[in-house]
Amino acid sequence: KGQKMSMFFGNSKNSNERIGISFIGDFPKKTITSGTTETVLPIFATNESISGTVDIRVEQGKKLEHLGIKMELLGQTEMFHDRGNYHEFCSVVKELAIGGVLLDSAQYPFNFTAEKPYESYNGLNTRLRYFVRVTITRNYATNYVKEEDFIVQKLDTPPDSVAPIKMEVGIEECLHIEFEYDKHKYHLQDIIMGKVYFLLVRIKIKHMELNIIRREQAGSGSSQHNESETLTKFELMDGAPVRGECIPIRLFMSSLDLTPTYKAIGNKFSVKYYLNLVLVDQEDRRYFKQQEVVLWRKDIA
């Protein structure tokens, strides 16, 4: 049985009372937290059609005069340092009703089949947003406008090659380690497998961890913003290693809030992921080595 999702938020009180938008279909949902507000949004694939109904409410005994009712499906990127300026990469308009007078409440079905080229993203400096907007145009009064967001996820084809990553790192005469990750491309529910091999240890190491770092690049030129955030710190070893010791790596990614790697989306932003191997000695000095990995989406989830 199809689900029916109605959401009423982020719009003026009058428009909320006047317009209702419902998505229909068997879609997964995701809860988005913004401050103290939680919003449940439907998830669609890039090539999936988006359908539902629009309800226009007219109180009994009253009427609604209008110049037309239209609905848009929109995709936009927005830079947080340049709020109010949007780059629109997807725009489809449908006319639900021509101008006239509504004496009773009315319902209009909608179905958008437009390709949605990119995956949704909400980052530190930028966001990529999809939403539908209903506008009731009026002659001598403010238009009624209602928007509803939804999430788009883009499935990737499995990579042809998943070569392992092997690297050596060290400090001359003090520390020499080899580390290996089982591949350089991971899907979002994958397990990062690997090992760290200590060839020479003359520093008193007390701790070793593996971090996943997301690096976001937004804008270009003088207005380019680069931000990094550590998404998880996974302890690999607590205590001093000895020469010849091999420490295994096994990190489950499914519990982390990850996105695929984004490469120059609309020439507006990129998102890259790095594995950061960190060793801490007894004087709390930190030694680290970063390695980029590519993340891709296997399932809509």
N, C-alpha and C positions, 0 to 999 in steps of 0.2 A: 504494500500500500504506500502510495507516495506521501511524502512529508509535505507539510505546508508551513512555511515559516513567515511570520509577520514581525516586523521590527519598527518601532516608533521611537526614534531618537535623533538628536543632532539637527533638528529643524525647528522652526517657530511653532509655538503652541497652536496658533490658528491653522497652520498648514498641517500639523500633526492630526488635529481633530478633523480636518477636511479630507485628507488623503491617506489611504492605507495601501502599502505595497507588500505583496506576498510572493515569495519564490516557491515554486512547486517542483518537486522531484526527489529522487532518492540520492541526496547528496550528503557527504560528511559535513561536520560543523566544527568550528574552532572558536574557543573563547578567547577574546582579546581583552587584555587588562590595560586600562589607561588611567593612572592615578588610582582612585577608588571605584572607578566605573568598569563594569564588566559587560562586554557585548558579545553575543553569539552570532557569528557570521557563517554563511554557507560557503562551501568550497567547490569550485568548478575547474575542470580541465580546460586547457587553452582552446581546444576544438569543440568543446561541449556547448550545446545551445542552452540559453537561459530563458526560462519561461515562468509565467505566473499570472497574477491578476492585479489590477489597480482598482481600488474602491474609492469612489467619490461620494462623500456623505452629504446629504442635504436634509436639514431638519424638517420634520413634518409641518406642512403649512407654509413653508418658505420656499424660495427658489434661488437658483444660482445662475446669474447671467455671465457668460464668458465669450471670449473671442476665439477659443480653441483650446484643446488639451493635447499636449505632446509629451512624448517620453523619449529620453536619450539614454544610450549606454555609452559611458565615457571611461577612458583610461588616461591617467595623467601621472607625470613625475613632478615632484615638488622638492626644491632645496629649502631646508629649514632656515638657512641664512638669507634667503631671498623669498620670504613668505608673501603669498599673494600673486606671485608669478608662477604659472604652470606651463609645462610642456605637454600638449595633448597629442597622444600618438594613436588614439582610437576614439572614433566618434560616429555613432549611428543614431539617426533620429526617426521616430515613428509618430505619425499623427493618430491619436486615439479618438478624437472627436473634432468635428468642425465647429465653428462658433454657433452659439444658440443659447437656449435656456433649459436648465435641468430643474424639473419640478419634483423629482424624486431622486433618491440615491441611485447610483449606476455603477456597474462593474465592467471593466474592459480587460480582456485577455491580452497578454503580450508574449512575444517569442523573438529573441535575438539570436541569430546564427553567426554573427561576425566572429572572425578569428581574433583571438586575444594573444598577441605575440609574446608577451613577457610574463614572468611570474611576479606576483605581488611581493612587495618588500616594505618593511618599516624599520628603518635603521636609525643611526645616531644623527645623521645630517641630511638624510633624504628619505623619501618614501615613494613607492610606486603603488598607485591606488586605482581600483576599479569600482565604479558605482553606477546605479541607474538614478535618473532624475525625472520627476514628473512636474510639469509646469502647467498651471491653469492660468491662461492670460486673461486679464480683465481690463475693461476700458478705463474706468475712472477710479480704480482702486488698486492697491498693491496686489501683485500676482501671488497666487499660492504656489509654493515650491517645496517639494519633498525629495530628499535623497536617501538612498539605501546602499551601503557598501556591501561588497562581496569579495571573496578571495579567489585568486586564480593560481593554480599550480601547474607547472610545465613538466611533463614527463620527458626524460632523456633516454636515448638508446644506450644500452650498455657499451662501455668503451671497448675498442678492438684489442688494446693491449693494456695490461695492468702490471707493468714491470715493477719489481721491488725497488726500494730506495736503500742504498748502502752508502754509508759515509764514515770517514775516520775524522776524529777531532782530538786535539790534545794541546798541552802546554809542554814545551820542550823540557825533557828530563824530569817532569813532574807528574804528568797525567797523559795517558793515551788510551782512548776508547774507540771502539767500533760500534755503530748502531745500525740497525736494519728495521725498516718497516716493510710489511709484506707486499704493499703495492702503493702506487702514487695517486690512484683514483678510488674514491669510496662513495657508495650510495649512503643515503641519510640514515638507514637502519643497519649499517654495516658494523663490523667489529675491527678495530685497528689492532693488528697483531704485529709483534716484532720482538726484538731482543737488544740488550745493551751488553757488550762484552768488554771487560776491563783488561787491557793488555799491560798497563803500567799504572800503579797507584802509589804516588809518593806525597799526596795531599790527603789530609784527614777529612774525607767526605763524610758528612753526617746525614745527608738527605738527598733524594733524587725524585723528581716529579716530571710528568708530561703535561703540558698545557696545550689547549686548543685556542688559537687566537684568530679573531675575525678582524680583518683590516678593510675599512671602507674608504673609498676614494670618490668624492663627490665634487662636481663642478670642474672647471678647467681654468688654466692660466692663473692670474693673480687671485681669483676667487675660489681656487681649489682647496678643499678641506679633506685632510687625511686623519682618520681616527682608528685607533685599535682598541679592542676590548678582549679581555681574557674570559672565555666562556666556561672553562672548567680547569681545575687543577687536580690531577690524578697522581696520587703517590705511588711511585714504583719501588722505592727502597727507603727504609729507615734504619740507619746504622752504617758503619764503615764497610765498604767492599774490599775484597782482597784480589790480588793479581790472579787472573784466570777465571774470575767469577763471571757468570752469565745471568743477567736479570731479564726475565720475560716481560713482555708488554702485552696487555689484553684490555682494551678499552672499548666498552659498548657505547655506541653513538646514539642509539634509539631514544635514550632518555634526555638527550640534549636538544635545546631549541636551535636547530641548525637550518640553514637555507642552502640551496645549491650555490656553487660559484657563479657569480655574475660577471660577464665580460663586456665592458663598454655598452651598457644598456641604453639604447637611444643616444649614444655618445654623451650620456649624462653622469653615469656612475658605474663603478665596478666594486665587487666584493670578493675578497680572496681569503683563503683559510691557510693557517700555518700550524704545524706541529712544533712545539718548542720544548726541547729537552733541557731541563734545568738541574744542575748539581750545585749544592750548597756545602761549603766546608765549615769547619768548626769556628772559624773567624767570621762566619756569615757572609763570606764572599760568594758571589753567584757566578757560575759558568754556564753558558747556554749556547745552544745551536738550533736555529730555526730552519724548517724545511716546508716549502709550500706543497700542499696537496689539493687535488681537485675534488669537489663534492658534486654529486649529481643525484637527481630524484628518480627513484625506481617506481614508487607508488604514490597515488593520491591519498593523503592522510592528514 
